[in-house]
Amino acid sequence: MFQGDLGIPTVLMGFALPDARIHAPNERLHLPTFFRSVQTCQAFLDAIGTTVASHSELPGRQILAVR
């Protein structure tokens, strides 16, 4: 839907351990995994921001700056 409606690619990232029991009554999230996932998302956004900034001169591109 994001690709079709907004014209932008979508990236889904899941962070969990095999025994996390996702969406079960006893679901849990390992805190070190959570903090590492935050770092991963920050690094990903930084890399995407660098890539987008280097392509900002392309016609028809709108750049959304997130600070």
C-alpha positions in Angstrom: 0.0 0.0 0.0 2.9 2.4 0.8 4.4 1.7 -2.6 1.2 2.2 -4.4 -0.3 5.1 -2.5 2.9 7.1 -1.7 5.2 5.8 -4.4 7.9 4.9 -1.9 9.5 1.6 -1.1 8.8 0.0 2.3 11.3 -1.8 4.5 10.0 -4.1 7.3 12.4 -5.2 9.9 11.6 -7.7 12.6 13.7 -8.1 15.8 13.1 -11.0 18.0 14.7 -14.2 19.3 13.4 -17.6 18.3 11.7 -18.2 21.6 10.0 -14.7 21.9 6.6 -16.3 21.4 5.4 -13.4 19.2 1.8 -12.5 19.8 1.3 -15.3 22.3 -0.1 -14.6 25.8 3.5 -15.0 27.2 5.1 -12.8 24.5 8.4 -11.2 25.5 11.1 -9.1 24.1 14.7 -9.6 25.2 15.9 -6.1 26.2 19.4 -6.3 24.7 17.7 -7.3 21.5 15.4 -4.3 21.7 18.3 -1.8 22.3 20.3 -3.4 19.5 17.2 -3.0 17.2 17.1 0.7 18.0 20.8 1.0 17.0 20.1 -0.9 13.8 17.2 1.3 12.8 19.3 4.4 13.5 22.1 3.1 11.4 19.7 2.1 8.6 18.1 5.6 8.6 21.5 7.2 8.6 22.5 5.1 5.6 19.3 5.9 3.7 19.7 9.6 4.5 23.2 9.6 3.1 22.0 7.8 0.0 18.9 10.0 -0.5 21.0 13.2 0.0 23.4 12.1 -2.7 20.5 11.6 -5.1 18.5 14.7 -4.2 19.3 16.4 -7.5 17.2 13.9 -9.4 14.1 15.5 -10.9 10.8 14.7 -9.3 12.3 13.7 -6.0 10.9 15.1 -2.8 13.2 14.9 0.2 11.7 14.6 3.6 14.1 15.7 6.3 13.6 14.1 9.7 15.5 15.6 12.6 
